[in-house]
Amino acid sequence: MRLPPALKLFPLAASLLAALPALAAVRLPAVLSEHMVLQRGAATPVWGWAEPGETVEVRYGEASAGGVAGGSTAAGSAAAGSRAAGSATASSAVAAGTAARNAAAGNAAAGNAAARNAAAGNAAAGSVTTQTRAGADGRWRTVLDLRDAPRAGTLEVRGATNTVTAGDVLLGDVWLASGQSNMQKPLGERKGERPTFDAPAEIAAAEAPDLRLFKVQRGKASAPQEDVAGQWVRCSPESIESSQFSAVGYFFGRRLQRELGVPLGLIDSSVGGTRIELWTPASALSQAGRAEMDSSALYNAMVAGLAPFALKGMLWYQGESNVLVTDDGATYTAKMAALVGAWRTAFGTQFPRQLPFYYVQIAPHLYHVLRHHQVLDAEAVPRLQEAQSAALRIPGTGMVVTTDLVDDLTDLHPRDKKSVGYRLANLALNETYGRKDIEAYGPVYRSLQVRDGRAVVTFDHGAGLFSANGKALTWFDVAGADGKWHPAGAVVERDRVIVTSPKVPRPKKVRFAWDEAAQPNLVNGAGLPARPFRSDHPLPPQARR
């Protein structure tokens, strides 16, 4: 029996197809996964990996029939390619193999036409579709305009051989929360720490389906990693407790979500006992002249792999470990500038220059008393606090003060994380969302005048000054020409503070809360505490926010 020529050539076509390299499955980073919140706006990045040169289609909208939430499906192109090869001539057998690969890559004309038709249908339904091509390294990236996209939907990424689908996606605002142990501290129990105030009740009330949480797993790396370990979960009593999610981050997100009425995504990337250098890219530290051994290890493992995920802003609660570095108050401002600039470069897709960066000033703690071999004196804390205040000269930053939120000066981890989170949320509401009816700042030193032996201190954000506990104002010191400091009395007079001491008849300078144990009682009409200061080291106007 004589076989048709095409069938004689079938083994050749099959062998050619078998010799073709397997296409790499398209995949997404961990942060682009089911239950996530995508940053609403006009320039939301989506990225991942595929075969070099492979065409990748990205769609956000209602779920289509092709995808499986949280997983992938095979394209099934190889079988079609084999059938085409079975009817080919000798010269067309190679072409059949090429056609199979093109079909798998989604580049066939019919495939492109179908994609265009699907895209048109998606647009009509409010979906967003775009295409891109993987580079020589297999990495691809595109940008979605989600301004008119549905609030809830599915992200589908189609490659040549598979479709990756992330379901239960919400559009809203995403904030990254980072730092050391006071940011890391969860709502509930954590070994070696007391729980936050009212932890059982707060955990029980943590049912918030429009609040989504992503906890980055701890790690270190010597070079920037392309991905992180973690997953998105809906906020619930079970997930907030099992994930050990940041209490500060949670309270920030809860207040913000309730005020705005939009979905909120929170990413918690924090590790206790860590210096700022570990969170800063090596290139930024080198430019600032601050590179040290072990620098950047946490940035490399726990931050770099999140970028360029679109964010609305960033939260930072760190500095305690830098108090333990001799005289770090003199260099911490520059280190913060390096970190903020580098993180904005990595994440600032929608807000490249002034991605909001809000942080917490470190709280009072008896460092010198408890660790006198590491901390030289009781002024190390206010020096670092001053450096944090000076960092406000960086545009788009804001800081909350916590001198009134410490229940035990021997505990490095104050339990009132709700007030910290709410103050950060109020700062974001005021600065980022334009809610100027919400006061975000306590009194900030503005000027000093001396009149008849009295030091008259004025403040920005000083309307309605009063003593929070109804007692005499505390933690004011005054010095004369000899530079020696003496405790002083202080009273409020028409939104100014009058500072006097019988030992200093001719005052030259005033300082406030200049001690690691300082828990002063001066607040403004909004009940927010005054920021520590030294009148002889005034901050520039742009830092008086």
C-alpha positions in Angstrom: 0.0 0.0 0.0 1.4 3.4 -1.0 1.0 6.2 1.5 0.0 9.7 0.4 3.1 12.0 0.4 1.8 14.1 3.2 1.5 11.0 5.5 5.0 9.9 4.6 6.2 13.3 5.8 4.3 13.1 9.1 7.2 11.6 11.1 9.4 14.3 9.8 7.0 17.0 10.9 6.5 15.3 14.2 10.2 15.2 14.8 10.6 18.8 13.9 7.9 19.8 16.4 9.4 17.6 19.1 12.8 19.4 18.6 11.2 22.8 19.2 12.0 24.1 22.7 9.1 24.1 25.2 7.7 27.6 25.7 8.0 28.9 29.2 4.6 29.3 30.9 3.6 32.9 31.5 3.6 33.8 35.2 3.0 36.7 37.5 4.7 37.9 40.7 3.2 37.0 44.0 1.8 40.5 44.6 -0.3 40.2 41.4 -2.6 37.5 42.6 -6.2 36.7 43.6 -7.9 38.8 46.3 -5.6 41.8 45.6 -6.4 45.4 45.4 -5.1 47.1 42.2 -4.3 50.8 42.4 -7.0 52.7 40.6 -5.8 55.2 38.1 -4.4 55.7 34.6 -1.0 54.0 34.9 -1.2 50.7 36.8 1.7 48.3 35.9 1.2 44.6 35.4 4.3 42.5 34.8 5.7 39.0 34.9 7.7 36.5 32.9 7.3 34.4 29.8 9.2 33.0 26.9 11.6 35.6 25.4 9.8 37.4 22.6 6.4 35.9 23.5 3.3 38.0 23.1 1.4 38.5 26.3 -2.2 39.8 26.5 -3.4 41.3 29.8 -7.0 41.9 30.5 -8.9 43.3 33.5 -12.7 43.0 33.7 -15.3 40.4 34.3 -14.1 36.8 34.3 -14.0 35.2 30.8 -14.5 31.6 30.0 -10.8 30.9 29.4 -9.4 31.4 32.9 -9.4 29.7 36.2 -9.3 32.0 39.2 -5.9 31.9 40.9 -4.5 29.4 38.4 -3.7 28.8 34.7 -5.1 26.9 31.7 -3.2 25.3 28.8 -3.5 27.0 25.4 -3.9 23.7 23.6 -2.1 24.9 20.5 0.3 22.0 19.9 -2.4 19.6 18.8 -3.6 22.1 16.2 0.0 22.5 15.0 0.4 18.7 14.7 -2.8 18.4 12.6 -1.5 21.2 10.3 1.8 19.4 9.9 0.1 16.1 9.0 -1.2 17.5 5.7 2.0 19.4 4.7 4.4 18.8 1.8 8.1 18.3 2.4 8.9 22.0 2.2 5.9 23.0 4.2 6.6 20.7 7.1 9.0 23.2 8.6 6.5 25.9 7.9 3.9 23.9 9.8 6.2 23.7 12.8 6.7 27.5 12.6 3.0 28.0 12.3 2.5 25.9 15.4 5.0 28.0 17.4 3.4 31.2 16.1 0.0 29.9 17.0 1.3 29.1 20.5 2.7 32.5 20.8 -0.5 34.1 19.8 0.9 35.7 16.7 -1.1 34.0 14.0 -3.3 36.4 12.0 -6.5 34.7 13.0 -5.4 34.8 16.6 -4.6 38.5 16.4 -8.0 39.2 14.8 -9.7 37.2 17.5 -7.8 39.1 20.1 -8.8 42.4 18.5 -12.4 41.4 18.4 -12.3 40.2 22.0 -10.7 43.5 23.0 -13.4 45.4 21.3 -16.1 43.4 23.2 -14.2 43.8 26.4 -14.0 47.6 26.0 -17.8 47.7 25.5 -18.2 45.9 28.8 -15.9 48.2 30.6 -12.9 45.8 30.5 -9.4 46.9 29.7 -7.1 44.9 27.4 -3.5 45.5 26.3 -0.7 43.5 24.7 3.0 43.5 25.2 6.0 41.3 24.3 8.5 39.6 26.7 12.1 40.9 26.4 15.2 38.9 25.8 15.3 38.1 29.5 11.7 36.8 29.5 10.4 39.7 31.6 7.4 41.7 30.3 5.6 44.7 31.6 2.6 46.7 30.5 0.4 49.4 32.0 -3.4 49.4 32.4 -5.6 52.5 32.4 -8.2 51.5 35.1 -10.0 54.8 35.4 -13.2 53.5 33.9 -12.8 49.9 34.8 -15.2 48.0 37.0 -14.6 48.2 40.7 -14.5 44.4 41.1 -13.2 42.0 38.5 -10.6 39.5 37.3 -7.1 39.9 35.9 -6.3 37.6 33.1 -2.8 37.2 31.5 -2.7 35.1 28.3 0.5 33.6 27.0 1.2 31.1 24.2 0.6 28.0 26.3 -1.3 29.1 29.4 -3.6 31.7 30.9 -3.0 33.0 34.4 -6.1 34.3 36.2 -6.3 36.3 39.4 -9.9 36.5 40.6 -11.7 38.5 43.3 -9.7 41.7 42.4 -10.8 45.1 43.6 -9.8 48.5 42.4 -8.9 51.0 45.1 -5.9 52.4 46.9 -2.8 50.5 48.0 -0.4 51.5 50.8 2.9 49.9 51.7 3.7 49.7 55.4 7.3 49.0 56.4 9.8 49.5 59.2 10.9 47.6 62.3 9.2 46.0 65.3 6.7 48.7 66.1 5.4 48.5 62.5 5.7 44.7 62.6 3.8 44.4 66.0 0.5 42.5 65.3 -2.9 43.0 67.0 -2.6 39.8 69.0 0.0 37.8 70.8 3.6 37.9 69.8 6.5 36.2 71.6 8.2 38.6 74.0 5.7 41.4 73.6 2.5 42.5 75.2 -0.6 42.5 72.9 -2.0 45.8 71.7 -4.8 47.4 73.7 -8.1 45.6 73.5 -6.7 43.0 71.2 -9.4 40.3 71.5 -12.2 42.8 70.7 -10.3 44.4 67.9 -9.5 41.1 66.3 -13.2 40.1 66.6 -14.2 43.3 64.8 -11.8 42.9 62.0 -14.3 41.6 59.4 -13.6 44.0 56.4 -14.1 42.3 53.0 -13.0 45.5 51.2 -9.7 45.6 53.1 -7.1 43.3 51.7 -3.8 42.3 53.3 -0.5 41.1 51.9 2.1 40.0 54.4 5.6 39.8 52.9 7.5 36.8 54.3 10.7 37.6 56.1 14.0 37.2 54.2 17.4 38.6 53.4 19.3 38.7 50.1 22.6 40.0 48.8 21.1 41.3 45.6 17.6 42.6 44.6 15.2 39.8 44.1 12.6 39.7 41.3 9.8 38.4 43.5 8.7 38.1 47.2 6.9 35.4 49.1 3.4 36.3 50.3 -0.3 36.2 49.4 -3.3 38.5 49.4 -6.1 37.7 51.9 -9.4 39.3 52.7 -9.3 41.0 56.1 -11.1 38.9 58.7 -10.6 38.0 62.4 -9.0 34.8 61.2 -6.7 36.3 58.6 -5.6 39.3 60.7 -4.5 36.9 63.5 -3.0 34.1 61.5 -1.0 36.4 59.3 0.4 38.4 62.3 -0.3 41.5 60.2 0.9 44.9 61.3 -1.5 46.5 63.9 -0.5 50.0 62.8 -1.1 49.1 59.2 -4.4 47.5 59.9 -5.7 50.5 61.9 -4.5 52.9 59.3 -6.3 50.9 56.6 -9.5 50.4 58.5 -9.9 54.1 59.2 -9.0 55.1 55.7 -11.3 52.6 54.1 -14.3 53.7 56.3 -13.7 57.4 55.6 -13.2 56.9 51.8 -15.6 54.1 51.1 -13.2 52.5 48.6 -11.3 49.2 48.7 -7.9 49.4 50.5 -5.0 47.2 50.0 -2.2 47.0 52.6 1.2 45.5 52.1 3.2 44.7 55.3 6.9 44.4 54.8 8.5 44.8 58.3 11.1 43.2 60.5 12.0 43.9 64.1 15.4 45.1 65.2 16.4 46.5 61.9 18.3 49.7 60.9 17.2 51.9 58.0 20.3 50.9 56.0 18.9 47.4 55.6 15.8 48.8 53.9 17.7 51.1 51.5 19.1 50.1 48.0 22.8 49.9 47.9 23.0 52.4 45.1 21.1 55.0 47.1 23.3 54.4 50.2 26.4 54.8 48.1 25.3 58.1 46.7 24.6 59.3 50.2 28.0 58.0 51.4 26.3 55.6 53.9 27.0 52.2 52.5 27.8 49.7 55.3 28.2 45.9 55.6 24.9 44.1 55.4 23.2 47.2 54.0 20.2 46.6 51.6 19.6 43.0 52.6 15.9 43.6 53.5 15.3 45.9 50.6 16.6 43.2 48.3 14.5 40.4 49.7 11.3 42.2 50.9 10.8 45.3 48.8 12.5 45.1 45.5 10.3 42.2 44.4 7.2 44.2 45.0 8.1 46.9 42.5 6.7 48.3 40.3 3.4 47.5 41.9 1.4 50.8 41.9 0.9 52.4 45.3 -1.1 55.3 46.6 1.5 55.9 49.3 3.9 54.5 51.9 4.1 54.2 55.7 7.3 54.0 57.7 7.8 53.3 61.4 11.5 52.8 62.2 14.4 54.4 64.0 14.7 52.6 67.3 17.6 50.5 66.1 19.4 53.6 64.8 19.2 55.2 68.2 21.7 52.4 69.2 24.2 53.7 66.5 26.5 56.3 68.1 25.4 59.8 67.1 23.1 58.6 64.3 21.0 61.7 64.8 23.6 63.5 62.7 23.2 61.2 59.7 19.6 59.8 59.9 18.1 62.6 57.9 20.3 61.9 54.9 19.6 58.2 55.3 15.8 58.9 55.2 16.3 61.0 52.1 18.1 58.2 50.4 15.4 55.6 51.3 12.5 57.9 50.3 14.1 58.8 46.9 14.9 55.2 46.1 11.5 53.9 47.0 9.8 56.6 45.0 11.9 55.7 42.0 10.9 52.0 42.4 7.2 52.5 43.0 6.3 55.9 41.7 4.5 55.0 38.5 1.5 57.2 39.1 3.2 59.8 41.4 6.9 59.7 40.3 8.2 62.6 42.3 6.1 62.9 45.4 4.6 59.5 46.1 3.2 60.2 49.7 5.6 59.0 52.4 4.2 59.2 56.0 6.2 58.1 59.0 6.1 57.8 62.8 8.5 59.7 65.0 10.0 57.3 67.5 8.4 57.2 71.0 10.0 57.9 74.4 11.9 54.9 75.8 14.6 54.5 78.5 17.4 53.5 76.1 20.2 55.0 78.1 18.9 53.6 81.4 18.4 50.1 80.0 21.2 50.0 77.5 23.8 52.5 78.7 26.6 50.5 77.1 25.1 51.2 73.7 23.4 54.6 74.2 25.7 57.3 75.5 23.2 59.7 77.0 19.5 60.5 77.4 19.6 62.9 74.5 20.1 60.2 71.8 16.3 59.9 71.4 15.5 63.6 70.9 18.5 63.9 68.5 17.1 61.2 66.4 13.6 62.7 66.7 15.0 66.0 65.5 16.6 64.2 62.5 13.2 62.7 61.7 11.6 66.1 61.9 14.3 67.5 59.6 13.4 64.9 57.0 10.1 66.7 56.5 12.0 69.0 54.2 11.6 66.1 51.7 8.5 67.0 49.6 5.4 64.9 50.0 6.3 63.6 53.5 4.5 63.8 56.8 5.2 62.7 60.3 3.1 61.8 63.4 4.2 62.4 67.0 3.8 59.7 69.6 5.2 61.2 72.8 1.8 60.8 74.5 1.1 57.2 73.5 3.6 55.3 75.7 2.1 53.3 78.6 5.5 51.9 79.9 8.8 53.7 79.3 10.7 50.4 79.8 8.7 48.7 76.9 10.1 49.4 73.5 6.8 48.5 71.9 3.9 50.8 73.1 0.6 49.0 73.1 -1.5 51.8 71.7 -1.1 51.1 68.0 -4.7 52.2 67.2 -3.9 55.8 67.8 -0.7 55.6 65.8 -2.6 54.0 62.8 -5.4 56.6 63.1 -3.0 59.5 63.2 -1.3 58.2 60.1 -4.7 57.8 58.4 -5.6 61.4 59.4 -2.4 62.6 57.9 -3.2 60.8 54.6 -6.8 62.1 54.7 -5.5 65.6 55.1 -2.6 65.6 52.8 -3.4 63.0 50.1 -7.1 63.1 50.0 -7.7 66.8 50.6 -9.7 66.5 53.9 -8.5 69.7 55.4 -11.3 69.5 58.0 -9.2 66.8 59.7 -6.3 68.2 61.7 -3.2 66.1 61.2 -0.5 68.0 63.0 0.3 68.9 66.6 2.1 72.1 67.6 5.3 72.8 65.7 7.9 75.3 67.0 7.9 78.5 64.9 9.7 81.3 66.8 11.2 82.6 70.1 11.1 86.1 71.4 12.4 87.3 74.7 10.4 90.0 76.5 11.1 91.2 80.1 12.9 88.1 81.0 10.2 85.8 79.6 10.7 83.5 76.6 7.7 83.7 74.3 7.3 80.6 72.1 4.9 80.5 69.1 3.8 77.5 67.1 2.4 76.5 63.8 -0.7 74.3 64.2 -1.0 75.9 67.7 -4.6 76.9 67.8 -6.2 76.1 71.1 -3.1 75.2 73.0 -3.8 73.5 76.4 -2.5 71.0 78.9 -3.8 67.5 78.0 -4.0 66.5 81.7 -4.9 69.9 83.1 -1.7 70.1 85.0 1.2 72.6 84.6 3.0 72.2 81.3 6.0 69.9 81.4 9.4 69.3 79.8 10.4 72.9 79.0 14.0 73.9 79.6 15.6 77.4 79.2 19.2 78.5 79.0 20.9 81.9 79.1 24.2 83.2 77.6 26.2 80.5 79.5 24.3 77.7 77.6 23.4 75.8 80.8 20.0 74.3 80.7 17.5 74.7 83.6 14.0 73.2 84.0 11.4 76.0 83.4 7.8 76.8 84.1 5.5 77.3 81.2 2.0 78.6 80.7 -0.3 79.1 77.7 -1.1 82.7 76.9 -3.2 83.4 73.8 -1.9 80.3 71.8 1.6 81.1 72.9 3.7 79.5 75.6 5.5 81.7 78.1 8.6 80.0 79.5 10.4 81.3 82.6 13.0 80.2 85.2 14.3 82.2 88.2 17.7 80.8 87.4 17.7 82.3 83.9 16.8 86.0 84.1 17.8 86.6 80.5 16.8 83.6 78.5 18.5 83.0 75.1 17.1 79.6 74.1 14.4 77.1 74.9 14.1 73.4 74.4 11.2 71.1 74.7 10.9 67.3 75.4 14.6 67.0 75.1 15.0 63.7 77.0 14.4 60.0 76.2 11.8 59.9 79.0 9.9 63.0 77.9 6.1 62.6 77.8 5.0 66.2 77.7 1.4 67.4 78.0 1.2 70.3 75.6 -1.4 69.7 72.9 -3.4 71.8 70.4 -7.1 72.1 70.1 -7.2 68.8 68.2 -5.6 67.0 71.1 -2.4 66.3 69.1 1.0 66.5 71.0 3.7 69.1 70.4 6.8 68.1 68.6 10.1 68.1 70.5 12.4 71.0 69.5 15.4 73.2 70.3 15.0 76.9 69.5 18.7 77.2 68.7 18.4 74.4 66.0 15.3 75.6 64.1 14.1 73.6 61.2 13.5 75.2 57.7 10.0 76.4 57.0 9.3 73.4 54.7 9.9 71.0 57.6 7.4 72.8 59.9 4.5 70.7 58.7 
